Each structure stands twice: as structure tokens, then as C-alpha cells.
Amino acid sequence: MTVWLVACSKGGVGKTTLAVNLAAAQADAGRNVSVVDADPQGSATRWNQRRSEHGHALPILDGRNRTLVRQLPAGAGTAVIDTPAGIGGRELEPFLDVADAALVPVQPSALDIEAAARFLDGVAMHPRVRRGTLPVALVLNRAKPQTSASQQALELLRGWPFPVVAQLRDSQAYTVLTGLGRSLFDYHSMQVRAHQEDWQPLFRWLQRVG
């Protein structure tokens, strides 16, 4: 079993969007995948309920139960954990204890970057991160590559101790598809191919860190 953690203390940075698209991409590739919804708001669970209407529901586990998080069933395959906003400190520890890789979405704004910096300072203190046994990476979300704000954010993030492994473009496609219980990886048309290409560096990083 492999556990991928999606976490950031800042709300509205796209944690659920990242988690459900990541899980759907694994399912599309024919891999065994589960979604662990640790957010009391249950956004990933609601997405999966809408997805069930299309006959493509994914196994979903209640990650609010910290005992379950520490003892995920062997049949969970690749477990993608969606965490709530505001998480940090001891509340985050059970997830860091079991994760094989951690992804931190960040938006290209000063407030988001400052919040992510504080969050990552806490993550960096976890023993597994300090020892280098838990890989942590950043995902620049809702990026507009041609704008100075995104370029400045990327330059700043590249100076941090954790790599930026993907830049996901700012697109209404994510909002629309998530509302339908869908993902980018449920489609294979030219219209979504460019969006899917944004994810390839992230997939390669996850494969490399094992």
C-alpha cells in the first residue's frame, strides 16, 4: 500500500481538487486507489457521491478517525488523503506518520505563500521529514504562467527546501468537473490534454520517490 498525503493549513488552495484528480488519474491508469476524506466538510466524499451517479465511484474511507488513518486496510491500494484547512501540529502527525509522500498545494499570492511557509516550518520539524524518509513537494496551483505574480511566486518557492513538482494552470475546468463528480482524467479529448500535461511532472516525482 502507498499513501499520498495532500495537506496545507491554508483553506481554498485546492487540496480536494488535487486529491480527487490524483486519485482519478490512478483509477484511469487501472491502479487500485482509495480516497481518505479527513476533512469534516466532506468535500471529497460529496464528489465521490456525484461520481457514483456515473458508475465510477472510488472506494472512500473516513479519515476523521485517526485510528483508521494509522491502520489503513491493506486493500486500500494507493490511498490519497484529503486533509482539512487549518490542520497542523499534533493533528497532522498521524498523517505524516503513515504517508509515503506529502504534497502541499500553494497558490501564487503573498498570503498563500506566507501561510504555506508557516505550515512547512511545522512539517519540516517532523522526524521523518528531518531524516529525509518522507518526501515533501509543492504544487503551484491555479497558476497563470505568463503573469508576473506566478513567475515571482515560482522564483520564491524554488528557494525553499522542498521542490516545486508541478504548476497546475488556473482553469474553470477543475471547478466544473469537480461539481459533476468528474476529473480531468475521465476525458481524453484534445481540450483537456494540455491540462493533463500539467500533471506529468507530479506523476514522475511520485513514481521516483516510490
mmCIF file of the C-alpha atoms, coordinates in Angstrom:
data_MODEL
# 
_entry.id   MODEL 
# 
loop_
_atom_site.group_PDB 
_atom_site.id 
_atom_site.type_symbol 
_atom_site.label_atom_id 
_atom_site.label_alt_id 
_atom_site.label_comp_id 
_atom_site.label_asym_id 
_atom_site.label_entity_id 
_atom_site.label_seq_id 
_atom_site.pdbx_PDB_ins_code 
_atom_site.Cartn_x 
_atom_site.Cartn_y 
_atom_site.Cartn_z 
_atom_site.occupancy 
_atom_site.B_iso_or_equiv 
_atom_site.pdbx_formal_charge 
_atom_site.auth_seq_id 
_atom_site.auth_comp_id 
_atom_site.auth_asym_id 
_atom_site.auth_atom_id 
_atom_site.pdbx_PDB_model_num 
ATOM 1   C CA . MET A 1 1   ? 0.000   0.000  0.000   1.00 0.00 ? 1   MET A CA 1 
ATOM 2   C CA . THR A 1 2   ? 1.113   3.540  -0.782  1.00 0.00 ? 2   THR A CA 1 
ATOM 3   C CA . VAL A 1 3   ? -0.143  6.665  0.993   1.00 0.00 ? 3   VAL A CA 1 
ATOM 4   C CA . TRP A 1 4   ? -0.107  10.106 -0.614  1.00 0.00 ? 4   TRP A CA 1 
ATOM 5   C CA . LEU A 1 5   ? -0.952  12.997 1.680   1.00 0.00 ? 5   LEU A CA 1 
ATOM 6   C CA . VAL A 1 6   ? -2.393  16.286 0.382   1.00 0.00 ? 6   VAL A CA 1 
ATOM 7   C CA . ALA A 1 7   ? -2.197  18.964 3.072   1.00 0.00 ? 7   ALA A CA 1 
ATOM 8   C CA . CYS A 1 8   ? -1.870  22.687 3.749   1.00 0.00 ? 8   CYS A CA 1 
ATOM 9   C CA . SER A 1 9   ? -3.128  24.778 6.632   1.00 0.00 ? 9   SER A CA 1 
ATOM 10  C CA . LYS A 1 10  ? -4.469  27.470 4.266   1.00 0.00 ? 10  LYS A CA 1 
ATOM 11  C CA . GLY A 1 11  ? -8.028  26.967 3.067   1.00 0.00 ? 11  GLY A CA 1 
ATOM 12  C CA . GLY A 1 12  ? -9.081  27.400 -0.542  1.00 0.00 ? 12  GLY A CA 1 
ATOM 13  C CA . VAL A 1 13  ? -5.773  26.352 -2.114  1.00 0.00 ? 13  VAL A CA 1 
ATOM 14  C CA . GLY A 1 14  ? -7.244  23.366 -3.957  1.00 0.00 ? 14  GLY A CA 1 
ATOM 15  C CA . LYS A 1 15  ? -6.447  20.442 -1.669  1.00 0.00 ? 15  LYS A CA 1 
ATOM 16  C CA . THR A 1 16  ? -9.588  18.500 -2.536  1.00 0.00 ? 16  THR A CA 1 
ATOM 17  C CA . THR A 1 17  ? -9.265  19.236 -6.249  1.00 0.00 ? 17  THR A CA 1 
ATOM 18  C CA . LEU A 1 18  ? -5.678  17.988 -6.165  1.00 0.00 ? 18  LEU A CA 1 
ATOM 19  C CA . ALA A 1 19  ? -6.577  14.882 -4.158  1.00 0.00 ? 19  ALA A CA 1 
ATOM 20  C CA . VAL A 1 20  ? -9.578  13.748 -6.212  1.00 0.00 ? 20  VAL A CA 1 
ATOM 21  C CA . ASN A 1 21  ? -7.901  14.354 -9.570  1.00 0.00 ? 21  ASN A CA 1 
ATOM 22  C CA . LEU A 1 22  ? -4.831  12.489 -8.355  1.00 0.00 ? 22  LEU A CA 1 
ATOM 23  C CA . ALA A 1 23  ? -6.989  9.547  -7.268  1.00 0.00 ? 23  ALA A CA 1 
ATOM 24  C CA . ALA A 1 24  ? -8.996  9.572  -10.505 1.00 0.00 ? 24  ALA A CA 1 
ATOM 25  C CA . ALA A 1 25  ? -5.789  9.565  -12.555 1.00 0.00 ? 25  ALA A CA 1 
ATOM 26  C CA . GLN A 1 26  ? -4.635  6.419  -10.764 1.00 0.00 ? 26  GLN A CA 1 
ATOM 27  C CA . ALA A 1 27  ? -8.013  4.769  -11.347 1.00 0.00 ? 27  ALA A CA 1 
ATOM 28  C CA . ASP A 1 28  ? -7.888  5.722  -15.034 1.00 0.00 ? 28  ASP A CA 1 
ATOM 29  C CA . ALA A 1 29  ? -4.484  4.016  -15.250 1.00 0.00 ? 29  ALA A CA 1 
ATOM 30  C CA . GLY A 1 30  ? -6.051  0.824  -13.898 1.00 0.00 ? 30  GLY A CA 1 
ATOM 31  C CA . ARG A 1 31  ? -4.491  1.052  -10.433 1.00 0.00 ? 31  ARG A CA 1 
ATOM 32  C CA . ASN A 1 32  ? -6.180  0.231  -7.142  1.00 0.00 ? 32  ASN A CA 1 
ATOM 33  C CA . VAL A 1 33  ? -6.850  3.544  -5.376  1.00 0.00 ? 33  VAL A CA 1 
ATOM 34  C CA . SER A 1 34  ? -8.822  4.830  -2.387  1.00 0.00 ? 34  SER A CA 1 
ATOM 35  C CA . VAL A 1 35  ? -9.690  8.327  -1.206  1.00 0.00 ? 35  VAL A CA 1 
ATOM 36  C CA . VAL A 1 36  ? -9.300  9.043  2.503   1.00 0.00 ? 36  VAL A CA 1 
ATOM 37  C CA . ASP A 1 37  ? -11.517 12.020 3.379   1.00 0.00 ? 37  ASP A CA 1 
ATOM 38  C CA . ALA A 1 38  ? -10.174 13.579 6.566   1.00 0.00 ? 38  ALA A CA 1 
ATOM 39  C CA . ASP A 1 39  ? -11.984 16.893 6.075   1.00 0.00 ? 39  ASP A CA 1 
ATOM 40  C CA . PRO A 1 40  ? -15.083 17.357 8.293   1.00 0.00 ? 40  PRO A CA 1 
ATOM 41  C CA . GLN A 1 41  ? -16.657 19.269 5.391   1.00 0.00 ? 41  GLN A CA 1 
ATOM 42  C CA . GLY A 1 42  ? -16.590 16.022 3.398   1.00 0.00 ? 42  GLY A CA 1 
ATOM 43  C CA . SER A 1 43  ? -15.890 17.637 0.023   1.00 0.00 ? 43  SER A CA 1 
ATOM 44  C CA . ALA A 1 44  ? -14.152 14.559 -1.396  1.00 0.00 ? 44  ALA A CA 1 
ATOM 45  C CA . THR A 1 45  ? -16.998 12.354 -0.157  1.00 0.00 ? 45  THR A CA 1 
ATOM 46  C CA . ARG A 1 46  ? -19.587 14.532 -1.875  1.00 0.00 ? 46  ARG A CA 1 
ATOM 47  C CA . TRP A 1 47  ? -17.517 14.490 -5.071  1.00 0.00 ? 47  TRP A CA 1 
ATOM 48  C CA . ASN A 1 48  ? -17.448 10.702 -4.903  1.00 0.00 ? 48  ASN A CA 1 
ATOM 49  C CA . GLN A 1 49  ? -21.209 10.535 -4.336  1.00 0.00 ? 49  GLN A CA 1 
ATOM 50  C CA . ARG A 1 50  ? -21.756 12.545 -7.501  1.00 0.00 ? 50  ARG A CA 1 
ATOM 51  C CA . ARG A 1 51  ? -19.240 10.304 -9.237  1.00 0.00 ? 51  ARG A CA 1 
ATOM 52  C CA . SER A 1 52  ? -21.257 7.242  -8.273  1.00 0.00 ? 52  SER A CA 1 
ATOM 53  C CA . GLU A 1 53  ? -24.090 8.535  -10.457 1.00 0.00 ? 53  GLU A CA 1 
ATOM 54  C CA . HIS A 1 54  ? -21.810 7.907  -13.444 1.00 0.00 ? 54  HIS A CA 1 
ATOM 55  C CA . GLY A 1 55  ? -20.901 4.429  -12.208 1.00 0.00 ? 55  GLY A CA 1 
ATOM 56  C CA . HIS A 1 56  ? -17.293 5.351  -11.423 1.00 0.00 ? 56  HIS A CA 1 
ATOM 57  C CA . ALA A 1 57  ? -17.266 5.768  -7.637  1.00 0.00 ? 57  ALA A CA 1 
ATOM 58  C CA . LEU A 1 58  ? -13.958 5.162  -5.880  1.00 0.00 ? 58  LEU A CA 1 
ATOM 59  C CA . PRO A 1 59  ? -13.523 3.422  -2.518  1.00 0.00 ? 59  PRO A CA 1 
ATOM 60  C CA . ILE A 1 60  ? -13.642 6.127  0.144   1.00 0.00 ? 60  ILE A CA 1 
ATOM 61  C CA . LEU A 1 61  ? -12.559 5.947  3.774   1.00 0.00 ? 61  LEU A CA 1 
ATOM 62  C CA . ASP A 1 62  ? -13.384 8.212  6.714   1.00 0.00 ? 62  ASP A CA 1 
ATOM 63  C CA . GLY A 1 63  ? -10.083 9.847  7.604   1.00 0.00 ? 63  GLY A CA 1 
ATOM 64  C CA . ARG A 1 64  ? -11.568 11.773 10.522  1.00 0.00 ? 64  ARG A CA 1 
ATOM 65  C CA . ASN A 1 65  ? -10.927 8.626  12.557  1.00 0.00 ? 65  ASN A CA 1 
ATOM 66  C CA . ARG A 1 66  ? -7.244  8.917  13.440  1.00 0.00 ? 66  ARG A CA 1 
ATOM 67  C CA . THR A 1 67  ? -7.103  5.233  14.426  1.00 0.00 ? 67  THR A CA 1 
ATOM 68  C CA . LEU A 1 68  ? -8.191  4.299  10.902  1.00 0.00 ? 68  LEU A CA 1 
ATOM 69  C CA . VAL A 1 69  ? -5.565  6.610  9.434   1.00 0.00 ? 69  VAL A CA 1 
ATOM 70  C CA . ARG A 1 70  ? -2.830  4.792  11.332  1.00 0.00 ? 70  ARG A CA 1 
ATOM 71  C CA . GLN A 1 71  ? -4.225  1.394  10.334  1.00 0.00 ? 71  GLN A CA 1 
ATOM 72  C CA . LEU A 1 72  ? -5.379  1.742  6.738   1.00 0.00 ? 72  LEU A CA 1 
ATOM 73  C CA . PRO A 1 73  ? -6.600  -1.555 5.288   1.00 0.00 ? 73  PRO A CA 1 
ATOM 74  C CA . ALA A 1 74  ? -4.145  -3.401 3.049   1.00 0.00 ? 74  ALA A CA 1 
ATOM 75  C CA . GLY A 1 75  ? -6.689  -3.389 0.235   1.00 0.00 ? 75  GLY A CA 1 
ATOM 76  C CA . ALA A 1 76  ? -6.679  0.410  0.083   1.00 0.00 ? 76  ALA A CA 1 
ATOM 77  C CA . GLY A 1 77  ? -4.067  0.280  -2.691  1.00 0.00 ? 77  GLY A CA 1 
ATOM 78  C CA . THR A 1 78  ? -2.830  3.817  -3.242  1.00 0.00 ? 78  THR A CA 1 
ATOM 79  C CA . ALA A 1 79  ? -4.577  5.874  -0.558  1.00 0.00 ? 79  ALA A CA 1 
ATOM 80  C CA . VAL A 1 80  ? -4.885  9.594  -1.303  1.00 0.00 ? 80  VAL A CA 1 
ATOM 81  C CA . ILE A 1 81  ? -5.603  11.585 1.859   1.00 0.00 ? 81  ILE A CA 1 
ATOM 82  C CA . ASP A 1 82  ? -7.512  14.870 1.639   1.00 0.00 ? 82  ASP A CA 1 
ATOM 83  C CA . THR A 1 83  ? -6.989  16.916 4.816   1.00 0.00 ? 83  THR A CA 1 
ATOM 84  C CA . PRO A 1 84  ? -8.927  19.897 6.215   1.00 0.00 ? 84  PRO A CA 1 
ATOM 85  C CA . ALA A 1 85  ? -7.888  23.538 6.264   1.00 0.00 ? 85  ALA A CA 1 
ATOM 86  C CA . GLY A 1 86  ? -6.223  24.677 9.458   1.00 0.00 ? 86  GLY A CA 1 
ATOM 87  C CA . ILE A 1 87  ? -4.516  21.346 10.067  1.00 0.00 ? 87  ILE A CA 1 
ATOM 88  C CA . GLY A 1 88  ? -1.153  21.411 11.771  1.00 0.00 ? 88  GLY A CA 1 
ATOM 89  C CA . GLY A 1 89  ? 0.771   20.355 14.854  1.00 0.00 ? 89  GLY A CA 1 
ATOM 90  C CA . ARG A 1 90  ? -0.399  17.199 16.594  1.00 0.00 ? 90  ARG A CA 1 
ATOM 91  C CA . GLU A 1 91  ? -3.459  16.931 14.369  1.00 0.00 ? 91  GLU A CA 1 
ATOM 92  C CA . LEU A 1 92  ? -1.192  16.490 11.347  1.00 0.00 ? 92  LEU A CA 1 
ATOM 93  C CA . GLU A 1 93  ? 1.177   13.963 12.955  1.00 0.00 ? 93  GLU A CA 1 
ATOM 94  C CA . PRO A 1 94  ? -0.874  10.776 12.299  1.00 0.00 ? 94  PRO A CA 1 
ATOM 95  C CA . PHE A 1 95  ? -0.921  11.606 8.595   1.00 0.00 ? 95  PHE A CA 1 
ATOM 96  C CA . LEU A 1 96  ? 2.798   12.373 8.422   1.00 0.00 ? 96  LEU A CA 1 
ATOM 97  C CA . ASP A 1 97  ? 3.488   9.147  10.308  1.00 0.00 ? 97  ASP A CA 1 
ATOM 98  C CA . VAL A 1 98  ? 1.874   6.975  7.609   1.00 0.00 ? 98  VAL A CA 1 
ATOM 99  C CA . ALA A 1 99  ? 2.451   8.956  4.399   1.00 0.00 ? 99  ALA A CA 1 
ATOM 100 C CA . ASP A 1 100 ? 4.874   7.818  1.712   1.00 0.00 ? 100 ASP A CA 1 
ATOM 101 C CA . ALA A 1 101 ? 4.820   11.272 0.098   1.00 0.00 ? 101 ALA A CA 1 
ATOM 102 C CA . ALA A 1 102 ? 3.285   14.626 1.012   1.00 0.00 ? 102 ALA A CA 1 
ATOM 103 C CA . LEU A 1 103 ? 2.017   17.243 -1.433  1.00 0.00 ? 103 LEU A CA 1 
ATOM 104 C CA . VAL A 1 104 ? 1.410   20.849 -0.407  1.00 0.00 ? 104 VAL A CA 1 
ATOM 105 C CA . PRO A 1 105 ? -0.669  22.953 -2.833  1.00 0.00 ? 105 PRO A CA 1 
ATOM 106 C CA . VAL A 1 106 ? 0.200   26.653 -2.890  1.00 0.00 ? 106 VAL A CA 1 
ATOM 107 C CA . GLN A 1 107 ? -1.433  29.497 -4.789  1.00 0.00 ? 107 GLN A CA 1 
ATOM 108 C CA . PRO A 1 108 ? 0.652   32.331 -6.281  1.00 0.00 ? 108 PRO A CA 1 
ATOM 109 C CA . SER A 1 109 ? -0.323  35.035 -3.813  1.00 0.00 ? 109 SER A CA 1 
ATOM 110 C CA . ALA A 1 110 ? 1.580   36.600 -0.934  1.00 0.00 ? 110 ALA A CA 1 
ATOM 111 C CA . LEU A 1 111 ? -0.971  35.469 1.665   1.00 0.00 ? 111 LEU A CA 1 
ATOM 112 C CA . ASP A 1 112 ? -0.970  31.890 0.429   1.00 0.00 ? 112 ASP A CA 1 
ATOM 113 C CA . ILE A 1 113 ? 2.808   31.704 0.284   1.00 0.00 ? 113 ILE A CA 1 
ATOM 114 C CA . GLU A 1 114 ? 3.165   33.132 3.797   1.00 0.00 ? 114 GLU A CA 1 
ATOM 115 C CA . ALA A 1 115 ? 0.634   30.606 5.130   1.00 0.00 ? 115 ALA A CA 1 
ATOM 116 C CA . ALA A 1 116 ? 2.386   27.770 3.314   1.00 0.00 ? 116 ALA A CA 1 
ATOM 117 C CA . ALA A 1 117 ? 5.740   28.861 4.749   1.00 0.00 ? 117 ALA A CA 1 
ATOM 118 C CA . ARG A 1 118 ? 4.418   28.654 8.305   1.00 0.00 ? 118 ARG A CA 1 
ATOM 119 C CA . PHE A 1 119 ? 2.821   25.289 7.593   1.00 0.00 ? 119 PHE A CA 1 
ATOM 120 C CA . LEU A 1 120 ? 6.012   23.893 6.064   1.00 0.00 ? 120 LEU A CA 1 
ATOM 121 C CA . ASP A 1 121 ? 8.075   25.106 9.011   1.00 0.00 ? 121 ASP A CA 1 
ATOM 122 C CA . GLY A 1 122 ? 5.965   22.778 11.159  1.00 0.00 ? 122 GLY A CA 1 
ATOM 123 C CA . VAL A 1 123 ? 6.135   19.915 8.664   1.00 0.00 ? 123 VAL A CA 1 
ATOM 124 C CA . ALA A 1 124 ? 9.920   20.233 8.485   1.00 0.00 ? 124 ALA A CA 1 
ATOM 125 C CA . MET A 1 125 ? 10.133  19.514 12.231  1.00 0.00 ? 125 MET A CA 1 
ATOM 126 C CA . HIS A 1 126 ? 8.554   16.070 11.883  1.00 0.00 ? 126 HIS A CA 1 
ATOM 127 C CA . PRO A 1 127 ? 11.204  13.371 12.482  1.00 0.00 ? 127 PRO A CA 1 
ATOM 128 C CA . ARG A 1 128 ? 10.533  11.577 9.189   1.00 0.00 ? 128 ARG A CA 1 
ATOM 129 C CA . VAL A 1 129 ? 10.910  14.801 7.204   1.00 0.00 ? 129 VAL A CA 1 
ATOM 130 C CA . ARG A 1 130 ? 14.097  15.698 9.085   1.00 0.00 ? 130 ARG A CA 1 
ATOM 131 C CA . ARG A 1 131 ? 15.533  12.243 8.355   1.00 0.00 ? 131 ARG A CA 1 
ATOM 132 C CA . GLY A 1 132 ? 14.588  12.501 4.703   1.00 0.00 ? 132 GLY A CA 1 
ATOM 133 C CA . THR A 1 133 ? 12.339  9.420  4.795   1.00 0.00 ? 133 THR A CA 1 
ATOM 134 C CA . LEU A 1 134 ? 9.175   11.370 3.983   1.00 0.00 ? 134 LEU A CA 1 
ATOM 135 C CA . PRO A 1 135 ? 9.457   13.256 0.675   1.00 0.00 ? 135 PRO A CA 1 
ATOM 136 C CA . VAL A 1 136 ? 7.568   16.571 0.607   1.00 0.00 ? 136 VAL A CA 1 
ATOM 137 C CA . ALA A 1 137 ? 6.837   18.588 -2.529  1.00 0.00 ? 137 ALA A CA 1 
ATOM 138 C CA . LEU A 1 138 ? 4.978   21.746 -3.522  1.00 0.00 ? 138 LEU A CA 1 
ATOM 139 C CA . VAL A 1 139 ? 2.331   22.081 -6.229  1.00 0.00 ? 139 VAL A CA 1 
ATOM 140 C CA . LEU A 1 140 ? 1.778   25.596 -7.567  1.00 0.00 ? 140 LEU A CA 1 
ATOM 141 C CA . ASN A 1 141 ? -1.971  25.625 -8.058  1.00 0.00 ? 141 ASN A CA 1 
ATOM 142 C CA . ARG A 1 142 ? -4.152  27.990 -10.131 1.00 0.00 ? 142 ARG A CA 1 
ATOM 143 C CA . ALA A 1 143 ? -1.044  29.284 -11.811 1.00 0.00 ? 143 ALA A CA 1 
ATOM 144 C CA . LYS A 1 144 ? -1.043  31.758 -14.688 1.00 0.00 ? 144 LYS A CA 1 
ATOM 145 C CA . PRO A 1 145 ? 2.426   31.114 -16.148 1.00 0.00 ? 145 PRO A CA 1 
ATOM 146 C CA . GLN A 1 146 ? 2.570   34.299 -18.215 1.00 0.00 ? 146 GLN A CA 1 
ATOM 147 C CA . THR A 1 147 ? 1.829   36.640 -15.301 1.00 0.00 ? 147 THR A CA 1 
ATOM 148 C CA . SER A 1 148 ? 4.473   38.285 -13.158 1.00 0.00 ? 148 SER A CA 1 
ATOM 149 C CA . ALA A 1 149 ? 2.694   37.108 -9.987  1.00 0.00 ? 149 ALA A CA 1 
ATOM 150 C CA . SER A 1 150 ? 3.072   33.456 -10.934 1.00 0.00 ? 150 SER A CA 1 
ATOM 151 C CA . GLN A 1 151 ? 6.664   33.934 -12.058 1.00 0.00 ? 151 GLN A CA 1 
ATOM 152 C CA . GLN A 1 152 ? 7.589   35.723 -8.832  1.00 0.00 ? 152 GLN A CA 1 
ATOM 153 C CA . ALA A 1 153 ? 5.846   33.037 -6.761  1.00 0.00 ? 153 ALA A CA 1 
ATOM 154 C CA . LEU A 1 154 ? 7.714   30.301 -8.605  1.00 0.00 ? 154 LEU A CA 1 
ATOM 155 C CA . GLU A 1 155 ? 11.062  32.002 -8.076  1.00 0.00 ? 155 GLU A CA 1 
ATOM 156 C CA . LEU A 1 156 ? 10.337  32.375 -4.375  1.00 0.00 ? 156 LEU A CA 1 
ATOM 157 C CA . LEU A 1 157 ? 9.192   28.776 -3.984  1.00 0.00 ? 157 LEU A CA 1 
ATOM 158 C CA . ARG A 1 158 ? 12.274  27.483 -5.771  1.00 0.00 ? 158 ARG A CA 1 
ATOM 159 C CA . GLY A 1 159 ? 14.318  28.910 -2.931  1.00 0.00 ? 159 GLY A CA 1 
ATOM 160 C CA . TRP A 1 160 ? 12.551  26.694 -0.409  1.00 0.00 ? 160 TRP A CA 1 
ATOM 161 C CA . PRO A 1 161 ? 13.919  23.324 0.737   1.00 0.00 ? 161 PRO A CA 1 
ATOM 162 C CA . PHE A 1 162 ? 11.054  21.419 -0.910  1.00 0.00 ? 162 PHE A CA 1 
ATOM 163 C CA . PRO A 1 163 ? 10.788  21.080 -4.708  1.00 0.00 ? 163 PRO A CA 1 
ATOM 164 C CA . VAL A 1 164 ? 8.005   22.513 -6.846  1.00 0.00 ? 164 VAL A CA 1 
ATOM 165 C CA . VAL A 1 165 ? 6.932   19.418 -8.795  1.00 0.00 ? 165 VAL A CA 1 
ATOM 166 C CA . ALA A 1 166 ? 4.031   20.813 -10.831 1.00 0.00 ? 166 ALA A CA 1 
ATOM 167 C CA . GLN A 1 167 ? 2.337   24.006 -11.979 1.00 0.00 ? 167 GLN A CA 1 
ATOM 168 C CA . LEU A 1 168 ? -1.392  23.478 -12.473 1.00 0.00 ? 168 LEU A CA 1 
ATOM 169 C CA . ARG A 1 169 ? -2.983  26.183 -14.572 1.00 0.00 ? 169 ARG A CA 1 
ATOM 170 C CA . ASP A 1 170 ? -5.824  28.385 -13.404 1.00 0.00 ? 170 ASP A CA 1 
ATOM 171 C CA . SER A 1 171 ? -8.863  26.908 -15.141 1.00 0.00 ? 171 SER A CA 1 
ATOM 172 C CA . GLN A 1 172 ? -12.594 26.748 -14.564 1.00 0.00 ? 172 GLN A CA 1 
ATOM 173 C CA . ALA A 1 173 ? -12.442 23.168 -15.830 1.00 0.00 ? 173 ALA A CA 1 
ATOM 174 C CA . TYR A 1 174 ? -11.478 21.983 -12.343 1.00 0.00 ? 174 TYR A CA 1 
ATOM 175 C CA . THR A 1 175 ? -14.430 23.691 -10.693 1.00 0.00 ? 175 THR A CA 1 
ATOM 176 C CA . VAL A 1 176 ? -16.924 22.467 -13.286 1.00 0.00 ? 176 VAL A CA 1 
ATOM 177 C CA . LEU A 1 177 ? -15.663 18.878 -13.343 1.00 0.00 ? 177 LEU A CA 1 
ATOM 178 C CA . THR A 1 178 ? -15.413 18.571 -9.567  1.00 0.00 ? 178 THR A CA 1 
ATOM 179 C CA . GLY A 1 179 ? -19.000 19.780 -9.282  1.00 0.00 ? 179 GLY A CA 1 
ATOM 180 C CA . LEU A 1 180 ? -20.030 16.981 -11.636 1.00 0.00 ? 180 LEU A CA 1 
ATOM 181 C CA . GLY A 1 181 ? -18.131 14.273 -9.778  1.00 0.00 ? 181 GLY A CA 1 
ATOM 182 C CA . ARG A 1 182 ? -15.673 14.103 -12.639 1.00 0.00 ? 182 ARG A CA 1 
ATOM 183 C CA . SER A 1 183 ? -11.957 14.686 -13.102 1.00 0.00 ? 183 SER A CA 1 
ATOM 184 C CA . LEU A 1 184 ? -9.607  15.721 -15.881 1.00 0.00 ? 184 LEU A CA 1 
ATOM 185 C CA . PHE A 1 185 ? -8.626  12.100 -16.280 1.00 0.00 ? 185 PHE A CA 1 
ATOM 186 C CA . ASP A 1 186 ? -12.104 10.904 -17.157 1.00 0.00 ? 186 ASP A CA 1 
ATOM 187 C CA . TYR A 1 187 ? -11.649 12.540 -20.567 1.00 0.00 ? 187 TYR A CA 1 
ATOM 188 C CA . HIS A 1 188 ? -9.158  12.034 -23.374 1.00 0.00 ? 188 HIS A CA 1 
ATOM 189 C CA . SER A 1 189 ? -10.006 14.816 -25.803 1.00 0.00 ? 189 SER A CA 1 
ATOM 190 C CA . MET A 1 190 ? -7.640  17.443 -27.157 1.00 0.00 ? 190 MET A CA 1 
ATOM 191 C CA . GLN A 1 191 ? -9.426  20.036 -24.999 1.00 0.00 ? 191 GLN A CA 1 
ATOM 192 C CA . VAL A 1 192 ? -8.203  18.527 -21.736 1.00 0.00 ? 192 VAL A CA 1 
ATOM 193 C CA . ARG A 1 193 ? -4.885  17.103 -22.922 1.00 0.00 ? 193 ARG A CA 1 
ATOM 194 C CA . ALA A 1 194 ? -2.952  20.289 -22.196 1.00 0.00 ? 194 ALA A CA 1 
ATOM 195 C CA . HIS A 1 195 ? -4.365  20.377 -18.664 1.00 0.00 ? 195 HIS A CA 1 
ATOM 196 C CA . GLN A 1 196 ? -3.372  16.737 -18.169 1.00 0.00 ? 196 GLN A CA 1 
ATOM 197 C CA . GLU A 1 197 ? 0.167   17.530 -19.295 1.00 0.00 ? 197 GLU A CA 1 
ATOM 198 C CA . ASP A 1 198 ? 0.492   19.895 -16.313 1.00 0.00 ? 198 ASP A CA 1 
ATOM 199 C CA . TRP A 1 199 ? 0.291   16.830 -14.061 1.00 0.00 ? 199 TRP A CA 1 
ATOM 200 C CA . GLN A 1 200 ? 3.015   14.761 -15.696 1.00 0.00 ? 200 GLN A CA 1 
ATOM 201 C CA . PRO A 1 201 ? 5.947   16.194 -13.654 1.00 0.00 ? 201 PRO A CA 1 
ATOM 202 C CA . LEU A 1 202 ? 3.958   15.433 -10.487 1.00 0.00 ? 202 LEU A CA 1 
ATOM 203 C CA . PHE A 1 203 ? 3.330   11.836 -11.564 1.00 0.00 ? 203 PHE A CA 1 
ATOM 204 C CA . ARG A 1 204 ? 7.014   11.390 -12.404 1.00 0.00 ? 204 ARG A CA 1 
ATOM 205 C CA . TRP A 1 205 ? 8.033   12.719 -8.982  1.00 0.00 ? 205 TRP A CA 1 
ATOM 206 C CA . LEU A 1 206 ? 5.625   10.389 -7.175  1.00 0.00 ? 206 LEU A CA 1 
ATOM 207 C CA . GLN A 1 207 ? 6.929   7.452  -9.185  1.00 0.00 ? 207 GLN A CA 1 
ATOM 208 C CA . ARG A 1 208 ? 10.537  8.413  -8.427  1.00 0.00 ? 208 ARG A CA 1 
ATOM 209 C CA . VAL A 1 209 ? 10.050  8.723  -4.664  1.00 0.00 ? 209 VAL A CA 1 
ATOM 210 C CA . GLY A 1 210 ? 8.289   5.369  -4.676  1.00 0.00 ? 210 GLY A CA 1 
# 
